[in-house]
Amino acid sequence: MIHFLRMYVAFHTVSTLWATMGAFSSVFAAAANTDKARLDTTRAIARGADYVRTRQHPDGHWEGDGCELGATALAVYTLLHAGATVNEPAVSSGLAVLLRASMASNPATFRTYEVALTAMALGAVIDRQHAGGKPERSCANVQACYRMLREAATWLVAAQHVCRAENRFRRLPTRSGSKTKPPLVETSSGTYDLSAFRSAEGGAWGYRFNDSNYVDNSNTQFALLGLWAASRAHQQLGETNVLVPRQTWEKALARLLAVQATAGEWNYGTSGLGPCGFQETMTPAGITGIAICVSSLAERATREKIRGITEVRRALARLEHYTYPPPATLRFGPAGLKPAVRHGYFLYSLERACMFCGLHRLGTHDWYAEGAAELLKNQNADGSWSAGAWYSGRNLRARAPHFRDNTIETCFALLFLTRAVPALPADSVSPGEGGP
């Protein structure tokens, strides 16, 4: 009997040891896979950044389908997030192009995308000069960057149009304040009730300063990202005056709520596209817009509070639907999004929304790991990513010869991989503490 018990104990000891070793083996294998994925991603970022550098012209600009200022700003912004320094020749010469713009003297010649991207790039430069711990020393003229950043922010504020409902527009008055300010109500459950903004006058952006009968949610999201970057830099430099009026955030928030579909998504925002207008990119854009506006209006917004907003919860559910559609889905729409059209702009939009909301997973999916794996699988031999057909199914290269260059798509892919909206503090998403 004693011999049997000894054999029994020995057997279970060995079994437990093998089970433990198997568990450790699984942990080590997972860690090895994680380390390999991280190394592969780092190499892909370096190759992609090198491709962007090769596409720069001798005078410092990048091609951009007639929007060279915007393409240059996007490239500079991307390179900074990909690890380049402000002193690097590609960045410093691109920055010189941005500083030569004159938005104040002739605002009608500029477009919302390029002004917003300029603000984002300049904000990134200032962020480098005032980073916590070890600020980057550079030859960049911070005051010149800030002057241009203020100019860009002033342009964006003035370019906002009043338009709560579709096809109802008028120019937004330049005076600050409004007759009635909708309250941002914090609920007992620790989130925000935005219902008061549904009856408020809204504001959005079109392509140009003088667009009087056109706005869309894509221009609007970039305008808000540019204003967010400007607000953050404004605070970092210790400025106490108001750079972006409160009514700019209020009207943008009211507009986003007014055009959100009942199910929770947003489309491009123009009636001509009907109900299936780029929901896969515009839904995360709407989430990001709400997060920016609420965090700019609240005393101390948090990621948890923003995630709890009813409109954001519904939008996140739809975003999961568009990102991970049911099997055998043919195209986006009520049934979901075709995986083949998950282009860089979509992935960057996804990254912004998830990072602003502090989400590591979208439903059961690790959105970053899966998106990064997809990008690494499709990176070209020269380090670029190919531009897809992301304008109503038309091939972008056939429409715009300048886009035969893959710079724009590569920049969006790199911004996803580098998580260009940094991980925000768990207890705050205010402009002074985190952002694009």
Secondary structure as a PSIPRED ss2 file (coil, helix, strand):
# PSIPRED VFORMAT (PSIPRED V4.0)

   1 M C   1.000  0.000  0.000
   2 I H   0.000  1.000  0.000
   3 H H   0.000  1.000  0.000
   4 F H   0.000  1.000  0.000
   5 L H   0.000  1.000  0.000
   6 R H   0.000  1.000  0.000
   7 M H   0.000  1.000  0.000
   8 Y H   0.000  1.000  0.000
   9 V H   0.000  1.000  0.000
  10 A H   0.000  1.000  0.000
  11 F H   0.000  1.000  0.000
  12 H H   0.000  1.000  0.000
  13 T H   0.000  1.000  0.000
  14 V H   0.000  1.000  0.000
  15 S H   0.000  1.000  0.000
  16 T H   0.000  1.000  0.000
  17 L H   0.000  1.000  0.000
  18 W H   0.000  1.000  0.000
  19 A H   0.000  1.000  0.000
  20 T H   0.000  1.000  0.000
  21 M H   0.000  1.000  0.000
  22 G H   0.000  1.000  0.000
  23 A H   0.000  1.000  0.000
  24 F H   0.000  1.000  0.000
  25 S H   0.000  1.000  0.000
  26 S H   0.000  1.000  0.000
  27 V H   0.000  1.000  0.000
  28 F H   0.000  1.000  0.000
  29 A H   0.000  1.000  0.000
  30 A H   0.000  1.000  0.000
  31 A H   0.000  1.000  0.000
  32 A H   0.000  1.000  0.000
  33 N H   0.000  1.000  0.000
  34 T H   0.000  1.000  0.000
  35 D H   0.000  1.000  0.000
  36 K H   0.000  1.000  0.000
  37 A H   0.000  1.000  0.000
  38 R H   0.000  1.000  0.000
  39 L H   0.000  1.000  0.000
  40 D H   0.000  1.000  0.000
  41 T H   0.000  1.000  0.000
  42 T H   0.000  1.000  0.000
  43 R H   0.000  1.000  0.000
  44 A H   0.000  1.000  0.000
  45 I H   0.000  1.000  0.000
  46 A H   0.000  1.000  0.000
  47 R H   0.000  1.000  0.000
  48 G H   0.000  1.000  0.000
  49 A H   0.000  1.000  0.000
  50 D H   0.000  1.000  0.000
  51 Y H   0.000  1.000  0.000
  52 V H   0.000  1.000  0.000
  53 R H   0.000  1.000  0.000
  54 T H   0.000  1.000  0.000
  55 R C   1.000  0.000  0.000
  56 Q C   1.000  0.000  0.000
  57 H C   1.000  0.000  0.000
  58 P C   1.000  0.000  0.000
  59 D C   1.000  0.000  0.000
  60 G C   1.000  0.000  0.000
  61 H C   1.000  0.000  0.000
  62 W C   1.000  0.000  0.000
  63 E C   1.000  0.000  0.000
  64 G C   1.000  0.000  0.000
  65 D C   1.000  0.000  0.000
  66 G C   1.000  0.000  0.000
  67 C C   1.000  0.000  0.000
  68 E H   0.000  1.000  0.000
  69 L H   0.000  1.000  0.000
  70 G H   0.000  1.000  0.000
  71 A H   0.000  1.000  0.000
  72 T H   0.000  1.000  0.000
  73 A H   0.000  1.000  0.000
  74 L H   0.000  1.000  0.000
  75 A H   0.000  1.000  0.000
  76 V H   0.000  1.000  0.000
  77 Y H   0.000  1.000  0.000
  78 T H   0.000  1.000  0.000
  79 L H   0.000  1.000  0.000
  80 L H   0.000  1.000  0.000
  81 H H   0.000  1.000  0.000
  82 A C   1.000  0.000  0.000
  83 G C   1.000  0.000  0.000
  84 A C   1.000  0.000  0.000
  85 T C   1.000  0.000  0.000
  86 V C   1.000  0.000  0.000
  87 N C   1.000  0.000  0.000
  88 E C   1.000  0.000  0.000
  89 P H   0.000  1.000  0.000
  90 A H   0.000  1.000  0.000
  91 V H   0.000  1.000  0.000
  92 S H   0.000  1.000  0.000
  93 S H   0.000  1.000  0.000
  94 G H   0.000  1.000  0.000
  95 L H   0.000  1.000  0.000
  96 A H   0.000  1.000  0.000
  97 V H   0.000  1.000  0.000
  98 L H   0.000  1.000  0.000
  99 L H   0.000  1.000  0.000
 100 R C   1.000  0.000  0.000
 101 A C   1.000  0.000  0.000
 102 S C   1.000  0.000  0.000
 103 M C   1.000  0.000  0.000
 104 A C   1.000  0.000  0.000
 105 S C   1.000  0.000  0.000
 106 N C   1.000  0.000  0.000
 107 P H   0.000  1.000  0.000
 108 A H   0.000  1.000  0.000
 109 T H   0.000  1.000  0.000
 110 F C   1.000  0.000  0.000
 111 R E   0.000  0.000  1.000
 112 T H   0.000  1.000  0.000
 113 Y H   0.000  1.000  0.000
 114 E H   0.000  1.000  0.000
 115 V H   0.000  1.000  0.000
 116 A H   0.000  1.000  0.000
 117 L H   0.000  1.000  0.000
 118 T H   0.000  1.000  0.000
 119 A H   0.000  1.000  0.000
 120 M H   0.000  1.000  0.000
 121 A H   0.000  1.000  0.000
 122 L H   0.000  1.000  0.000
 123 G H   0.000  1.000  0.000
 124 A H   0.000  1.000  0.000
 125 V H   0.000  1.000  0.000
 126 I H   0.000  1.000  0.000
 127 D H   0.000  1.000  0.000
 128 R H   0.000  1.000  0.000
 129 Q H   0.000  1.000  0.000
 130 H C   1.000  0.000  0.000
 131 A C   1.000  0.000  0.000
 132 G C   1.000  0.000  0.000
 133 G C   1.000  0.000  0.000
 134 K C   1.000  0.000  0.000
 135 P C   1.000  0.000  0.000
 136 E C   1.000  0.000  0.000
 137 R C   1.000  0.000  0.000
 138 S C   1.000  0.000  0.000
 139 C C   1.000  0.000  0.000
 140 A C   1.000  0.000  0.000
 141 N C   1.000  0.000  0.000
 142 V H   0.000  1.000  0.000
 143 Q H   0.000  1.000  0.000
 144 A H   0.000  1.000  0.000
 145 C H   0.000  1.000  0.000
 146 Y H   0.000  1.000  0.000
 147 R H   0.000  1.000  0.000
 148 M H   0.000  1.000  0.000
 149 L H   0.000  1.000  0.000
 150 R H   0.000  1.000  0.000
 151 E H   0.000  1.000  0.000
 152 A H   0.000  1.000  0.000
 153 A H   0.000  1.000  0.000
 154 T H   0.000  1.000  0.000
 155 W H   0.000  1.000  0.000
 156 L H   0.000  1.000  0.000
 157 V H   0.000  1.000  0.000
 158 A H   0.000  1.000  0.000
 159 A C   1.000  0.000  0.000
 160 Q C   1.000  0.000  0.000
 161 H E   0.000  0.000  1.000
 162 V E   0.000  0.000  1.000
 163 C C   1.000  0.000  0.000
 164 R C   1.000  0.000  0.000
 165 A C   1.000  0.000  0.000
 166 E C   1.000  0.000  0.000
 167 N C   1.000  0.000  0.000
 168 R C   1.000  0.000  0.000
 169 F C   1.000  0.000  0.000
 170 R E   0.000  0.000  1.000
 171 R E   0.000  0.000  1.000
 172 L C   1.000  0.000  0.000
 173 P C   1.000  0.000  0.000
 174 T C   1.000  0.000  0.000
 175 R C   1.000  0.000  0.000
 176 S C   1.000  0.000  0.000
 177 G C   1.000  0.000  0.000
 178 S C   1.000  0.000  0.000
 179 K C   1.000  0.000  0.000
 180 T C   1.000  0.000  0.000
 181 K C   1.000  0.000  0.000
 182 P C   1.000  0.000  0.000
 183 P C   1.000  0.000  0.000
 184 L C   1.000  0.000  0.000
 185 V E   0.000  0.000  1.000
 186 E E   0.000  0.000  1.000
 187 T C   1.000  0.000  0.000
 188 S C   1.000  0.000  0.000
 189 S C   1.000  0.000  0.000
 190 G C   1.000  0.000  0.000
 191 T C   1.000  0.000  0.000
 192 Y E   0.000  0.000  1.000
 193 D E   0.000  0.000  1.000
 194 L C   1.000  0.000  0.000
 195 S H   0.000  1.000  0.000
 196 A H   0.000  1.000  0.000
 197 F H   0.000  1.000  0.000
 198 R H   0.000  1.000  0.000
 199 S H   0.000  1.000  0.000
 200 A C   1.000  0.000  0.000
 201 E C   1.000  0.000  0.000
 202 G C   1.000  0.000  0.000
 203 G E   0.000  0.000  1.000
 204 A E   0.000  0.000  1.000
 205 W E   0.000  0.000  1.000
 206 G C   1.000  0.000  0.000
 207 Y C   1.000  0.000  0.000
 208 R E   0.000  0.000  1.000
 209 F C   1.000  0.000  0.000
 210 N C   1.000  0.000  0.000
 211 D C   1.000  0.000  0.000
 212 S C   1.000  0.000  0.000
 213 N C   1.000  0.000  0.000
 214 Y C   1.000  0.000  0.000
 215 V C   1.000  0.000  0.000
 216 D E   0.000  0.000  1.000
 217 N H   0.000  1.000  0.000
 218 S H   0.000  1.000  0.000
 219 N H   0.000  1.000  0.000
 220 T H   0.000  1.000  0.000
 221 Q H   0.000  1.000  0.000
 222 F H   0.000  1.000  0.000
 223 A H   0.000  1.000  0.000
 224 L H   0.000  1.000  0.000
 225 L H   0.000  1.000  0.000
 226 G H   0.000  1.000  0.000
 227 L H   0.000  1.000  0.000
 228 W H   0.000  1.000  0.000
 229 A H   0.000  1.000  0.000
 230 A H   0.000  1.000  0.000
 231 S H   0.000  1.000  0.000
 232 R H   0.000  1.000  0.000
 233 A H   0.000  1.000  0.000
 234 H H   0.000  1.000  0.000
 235 Q H   0.000  1.000  0.000
 236 Q H   0.000  1.000  0.000
 237 L C   1.000  0.000  0.000
 238 G C   1.000  0.000  0.000
 239 E C   1.000  0.000  0.000
 240 T C   1.000  0.000  0.000
 241 N C   1.000  0.000  0.000
 242 V C   1.000  0.000  0.000
 243 L C   1.000  0.000  0.000
 244 V C   1.000  0.000  0.000
 245 P C   1.000  0.000  0.000
 246 R H   0.000  1.000  0.000
 247 Q H   0.000  1.000  0.000
 248 T H   0.000  1.000  0.000
 249 W H   0.000  1.000  0.000
 250 E H   0.000  1.000  0.000
 251 K H   0.000  1.000  0.000
 252 A H   0.000  1.000  0.000
 253 L H   0.000  1.000  0.000
 254 A H   0.000  1.000  0.000
 255 R H   0.000  1.000  0.000
 256 L H   0.000  1.000  0.000
 257 L H   0.000  1.000  0.000
 258 A H   0.000  1.000  0.000
 259 V C   1.000  0.000  0.000
 260 Q C   1.000  0.000  0.000
 261 A C   1.000  0.000  0.000
 262 T C   1.000  0.000  0.000
 263 A C   1.000  0.000  0.000
 264 G C   1.000  0.000  0.000
 265 E C   1.000  0.000  0.000
 266 W C   1.000  0.000  0.000
 267 N C   1.000  0.000  0.000
 268 Y C   1.000  0.000  0.000
 269 G C   1.000  0.000  0.000
 270 T C   1.000  0.000  0.000
 271 S H   0.000  1.000  0.000
 272 G H   0.000  1.000  0.000
 273 L H   0.000  1.000  0.000
 274 G C   1.000  0.000  0.000
 275 P C   1.000  0.000  0.000
 276 C C   1.000  0.000  0.000
 277 G C   1.000  0.000  0.000
 278 F C   1.000  0.000  0.000
 279 Q H   0.000  1.000  0.000
 280 E H   0.000  1.000  0.000
 281 T H   0.000  1.000  0.000
 282 M H   0.000  1.000  0.000
 283 T H   0.000  1.000  0.000
 284 P H   0.000  1.000  0.000
 285 A H   0.000  1.000  0.000
 286 G H   0.000  1.000  0.000
 287 I H   0.000  1.000  0.000
 288 T H   0.000  1.000  0.000
 289 G H   0.000  1.000  0.000
 290 I H   0.000  1.000  0.000
 291 A H   0.000  1.000  0.000
 292 I H   0.000  1.000  0.000
 293 C H   0.000  1.000  0.000
 294 V H   0.000  1.000  0.000
 295 S H   0.000  1.000  0.000
 296 S H   0.000  1.000  0.000
 297 L H   0.000  1.000  0.000
 298 A C   1.000  0.000  0.000
 299 E C   1.000  0.000  0.000
 300 R C   1.000  0.000  0.000
 301 A C   1.000  0.000  0.000
 302 T C   1.000  0.000  0.000
 303 R H   0.000  1.000  0.000
 304 E H   0.000  1.000  0.000
 305 K H   0.000  1.000  0.000
 306 I H   0.000  1.000  0.000
 307 R H   0.000  1.000  0.000
 308 G C   1.000  0.000  0.000
 309 I C   1.000  0.000  0.000
 310 T H   0.000  1.000  0.000
 311 E H   0.000  1.000  0.000
 312 V H   0.000  1.000  0.000
 313 R H   0.000  1.000  0.000
 314 R H   0.000  1.000  0.000
 315 A H   0.000  1.000  0.000
 316 L H   0.000  1.000  0.000
 317 A H   0.000  1.000  0.000
 318 R H   0.000  1.000  0.000
 319 L H   0.000  1.000  0.000
 320 E H   0.000  1.000  0.000
 321 H H   0.000  1.000  0.000
 322 Y H   0.000  1.000  0.000
 323 T H   0.000  1.000  0.000
 324 Y C   1.000  0.000  0.000
 325 P C   1.000  0.000  0.000
 326 P C   1.000  0.000  0.000
 327 P C   1.000  0.000  0.000
 328 A C   1.000  0.000  0.000
 329 T C   1.000  0.000  0.000
 330 L C   1.000  0.000  0.000
 331 R C   1.000  0.000  0.000
 332 F C   1.000  0.000  0.000
 333 G C   1.000  0.000  0.000
 334 P C   1.000  0.000  0.000
 335 A C   1.000  0.000  0.000
 336 G C   1.000  0.000  0.000
 337 L C   1.000  0.000  0.000
 338 K C   1.000  0.000  0.000
 339 P H   0.000  1.000  0.000
 340 A H   0.000  1.000  0.000
 341 V H   0.000  1.000  0.000
 342 R C   1.000  0.000  0.000
 343 H C   1.000  0.000  0.000
 344 G H   0.000  1.000  0.000
 345 Y H   0.000  1.000  0.000
 346 F H   0.000  1.000  0.000
 347 L H   0.000  1.000  0.000
 348 Y H   0.000  1.000  0.000
 349 S H   0.000  1.000  0.000
 350 L H   0.000  1.000  0.000
 351 E H   0.000  1.000  0.000
 352 R H   0.000  1.000  0.000
 353 A H   0.000  1.000  0.000
 354 C H   0.000  1.000  0.000
 355 M H   0.000  1.000  0.000
 356 F H   0.000  1.000  0.000
 357 C C   1.000  0.000  0.000
 358 G C   1.000  0.000  0.000
 359 L C   1.000  0.000  0.000
 360 H C   1.000  0.000  0.000
 361 R C   1.000  0.000  0.000
 362 L E   0.000  0.000  1.000
 363 G C   1.000  0.000  0.000
 364 T C   1.000  0.000  0.000
 365 H E   0.000  0.000  1.000
 366 D C   1.000  0.000  0.000
 367 W H   0.000  1.000  0.000
 368 Y H   0.000  1.000  0.000
 369 A H   0.000  1.000  0.000
 370 E H   0.000  1.000  0.000
 371 G H   0.000  1.000  0.000
 372 A H   0.000  1.000  0.000
 373 A H   0.000  1.000  0.000
 374 E H   0.000  1.000  0.000
 375 L H   0.000  1.000  0.000
 376 L H   0.000  1.000  0.000
 377 K H   0.000  1.000  0.000
 378 N H   0.000  1.000  0.000
 379 Q C   1.000  0.000  0.000
 380 N C   1.000  0.000  0.000
 381 A C   1.000  0.000  0.000
 382 D C   1.000  0.000  0.000
 383 G C   1.000  0.000  0.000
 384 S C   1.000  0.000  0.000
 385 W C   1.000  0.000  0.000
 386 S C   1.000  0.000  0.000
 387 A C   1.000  0.000  0.000
 388 G C   1.000  0.000  0.000
 389 A C   1.000  0.000  0.000
 390 W C   1.000  0.000  0.000
 391 Y E   0.000  0.000  1.000
 392 S C   1.000  0.000  0.000
 393 G C   1.000  0.000  0.000
 394 R E   0.000  0.000  1.000
 395 N C   1.000  0.000  0.000
 396 L H   0.000  1.000  0.000
 397 R H   0.000  1.000  0.000
 398 A H   0.000  1.000  0.000
 399 R H   0.000  1.000  0.000
 400 A C   1.000  0.000  0.000
 401 P H   0.000  1.000  0.000
 402 H H   0.000  1.000  0.000
 403 F H   0.000  1.000  0.000
 404 R H   0.000  1.000  0.000
 405 D C   1.000  0.000  0.000
 406 N C   1.000  0.000  0.000
 407 T H   0.000  1.000  0.000
 408 I H   0.000  1.000  0.000
 409 E H   0.000  1.000  0.000
 410 T H   0.000  1.000  0.000
 411 C H   0.000  1.000  0.000
 412 F H   0.000  1.000  0.000
 413 A H   0.000  1.000  0.000
 414 L H   0.000  1.000  0.000
 415 L H   0.000  1.000  0.000
 416 F H   0.000  1.000  0.000
 417 L H   0.000  1.000  0.000
 418 T C   1.000  0.000  0.000
 419 R C   1.000  0.000  0.000
 420 A C   1.000  0.000  0.000
 421 V C   1.000  0.000  0.000
 422 P C   1.000  0.000  0.000
 423 A C   1.000  0.000  0.000
 424 L C   1.000  0.000  0.000
 425 P C   1.000  0.000  0.000
 426 A C   1.000  0.000  0.000
 427 D C   1.000  0.000  0.000
 428 S C   1.000  0.000  0.000
 429 V C   1.000  0.000  0.000
 430 S C   1.000  0.000  0.000
 431 P C   1.000  0.000  0.000
 432 G C   1.000  0.000  0.000
 433 E C   1.000  0.000  0.000
 434 G C   1.000  0.000  0.000
 435 G C   1.000  0.000  0.000
 436 P C   1.000  0.000  0.000
